[in-house]
Every structure is written in structure tokens, then in C-alpha cells.
């Protein structure tokens, strides 16, 4: 029979239930126990995506000594919130892991693992390498430049990437990977699938919000940007690879 530590290492959802009292929804358990290198979570607001990502970050730091976990968000406030959630779960553990370094947005455990939370700026994140896990929060609002800057951090470590977000229009890397990316494990979690969100609340939200906002925030739909003159489908239909670009004779 496997020891509790080994079983916890192999089955993060079971570890979360036993050590944190976290009873995962089926999709959360699937994400926690997944071995996929790249995971996309297109989720409703308040569906539990931040909880599952912070637990995965904590599990990685504890069970993979010497690991580096980066938590990236579009703003400092969002980075602080995700990191604070991880600290809340860490405080539930018995014994509480020993921290040998501790700042407002980072920590280092006595097993050598580090967790660092950063606001989404391509300039501030380039110095990191050999990352075990990159978590991109509100990924649809993280710019393409940052996304393409963090990908090489996994080249040597063969680490993992978890990107979570509600949709934010038919634009950007998150939409492109969700629509066409073939190397990602993808999970779409609508508000109706979350047992903590009542049907009455959703009906009230549906009546109070513009349809495009409701569909994006709660139904995981990539809606057109409100200022778009042409739809995404119309633009893509007008693209033809066999048409030569116009040459106006100017200097390159």
C-alpha cells in the first residue's frame, strides 16, 4: 500500500481533500491530477479556477523540491490575490511548511522550492529560467508579448503551463490557442456547471447585463469586441494565402 506522502504526490486531488479539506468539483480533480504539460481553463467567474490553480502551485512547491513556480497576472492586485490564496491554503497544512524567505509576492520553502507572483509585464519576467510551473491568471487579458516571452522558460525544465481565464473577445493568444491550439488539454466550465452558483443568481445576472458580457463572464463564449466593425468570422473569410501583397514601390 502506498504511503500517504507518495499517494499525495501522485494524486493531488486526494492530497487537497485530506490536507486542505478541499472537496474538488469533478473538473477541478481532473485538472489537479492531470499530467498534461499545457492546460487551458476557460471558466466562468467564481467557478473555482483560482482555487484549483493555487492548490496546484502549492502541491508543486511541496512535492517537487527545488521547483520554481511563477504566477503571472495582468496587474499587481491580481497577482497579490492569487498569491494570497496560496498562502491561505498553506496555513491549513499540518505541519505548516517552513519558509526561509518570505515577501509580499514570493516565498522560498526549506526544500528549495520558490513561488513567485508577478504582474504581467514582459520586461519584469524575462530573467527567470528552468521554471517547473507557470500559471497565467486572467490569461485572455495577458498580452501576446508576455505569453511568447514565458514559453522559452520551459525549454530546459520541460515544465508545465496552466492558463486560466474568462473569455475576452476573439483576439489574442488565449483565443487563438483555445480555437486552434492542438497541444493543450482544454476545460470549459460554464456557470451552470458550478454547484456554488445558483440558477436564480444567473437569471438575475442575465437580466441585468448586456448579453455579450453575460455570455463571456458566465457562459465561456468568445464574443465579438463591442467596437468591432467586422466579425472575426468575416475577417478570417476575407483572408486568402494565394493573394500576393500589393507592392507600392517604397523602401523596405
C-alpha positions, -999 to +999 in steps of 0.1 A: +000+000+000+013+034-010+024+057+019+003+089+024+032+111+011+036+091-021-001+089-027-004+126-021+024+133-046+007+111-072-029+122-065-030+159-058-069+160-056-067+134-028-040+153-010-061+185-013-091+167+002-071+152+031-048+181+039-068+211+030-104+199+033-108+209-004-136+188-020-129+193-057-155+195-083-150+168-109-133+191-134-111+205-106-100+170-096-092+162-133-070+194-135-052+187-103-045+151-112-036+158-149-001+152-161-006+173-192+022+198-199-002+225-211-037+232-197-062+258-207-091+267-184-118+287-200-141+292-170-170+312-157-164+338-130-165+323-095-162+287-108-131+279-087-104+283-112-082+304-089-086+279-061-075+249-082-045+268-097-032+280-063-036+244-049-017+230-079+011+256-073+013+247-036+014+210-044+042+215-069+063+235-045+059+209-017+062+177-036+089+188-061+118+201-040+138+228-057+110+237-081+102+273-093+066+282-097+057+315-114+022+330-110+016+357-136-014+381-137-022+412-157-019+435-126-002+437-092-036+434-075-045+402-093-010+388-086-015+396-049-049+379-047-037+346-063-006+345-041-027+353-010-050+324-018-020+300-020-008+313+014-043+307+028-041+270+018-005+267+031-016+279+065-041+249+067-013+223+064+000+204+094+028+210+099+029+243+081+058+243+056+089+262+068+096+293+048+132+305+047+123+336+026+091+354+026+080+387+009+047+401-002+047+383-035+072+355-031+084+327-008+110+301-006+105+268+013+132+249+032+131+222+004+144+248-020+112+254-039+102+290-047+068+305-056+069+340-072+039+361-082+044+388-108+023+414-125+021+408-163+050+428-178+072+413-204+101+433-191+099+421-155+097+384-162+125+377-187+151+369-160+136+336-149+146+302-163+141+265-156+106+270-144+086+240-132+051+255-134+039+287-150+004+298-140-011+326-161-042+341-144-068+361-164-048+349-194-071+364-220-060+398-207-023+390-208-006+403-239+009+382-266+044+396-259+043+383-223+030+349-234+057+344-260+083+356-235+074+329-209+072+299-232+110+296-235+113+293-197+100+257-200+125+246-227+151+231-204+130+222-174+102+207-196+079+223-171+042+229-172+019+258-181-016+264-168-036+293-183-069+303-168-094+330-178-128+340-187-130+349-224-122+384-235-132+386-272-120+369-303-084+382-301-051+375-286-031+343-279-056+328-254-084+329-280-060+316-307-048+287-286-083+278-274-096+278-310-066+262-328-040+250-303-036+212-305-011+207-277-033+219-249-056+200-226-087+222-225-115+226-200-146+248-205-166+253-173-198+273-176-215+288-145-243+262-149-217+235-141-207+251-108-228+239-078-220+271-059-237+294-084-275+294-081-298+294-111-316+324-096-284+344-094-276+336-130-310+346-142-307+379-123-273+385-139-286+376-174-314+402-170-290+429-157-261+426-180-256+431-218-258+397-235-222+398-247-209+404-212-231+377-197-221+352-223-184+359-218-184+361-180-207+331-172-211+310-204-175+309-216-183+323-250-158+344-270-180+372-281-171+400-306-155+431-292-181+458-288-161+482-311-156+457-339-168+468-373-165+433-388-169+400-371-140+376-366-156+351-390-159+378-417-123+389-413-110+353-415-132+346-445-116+375-463-080+362-458-065+344-488-030+329-487-027+328-525-031+366-530+002+385-534+005+416-512+005+449-530+039+465-537+038+503-537+074+506-546+085+521-513+117+514-494+117+484-470 
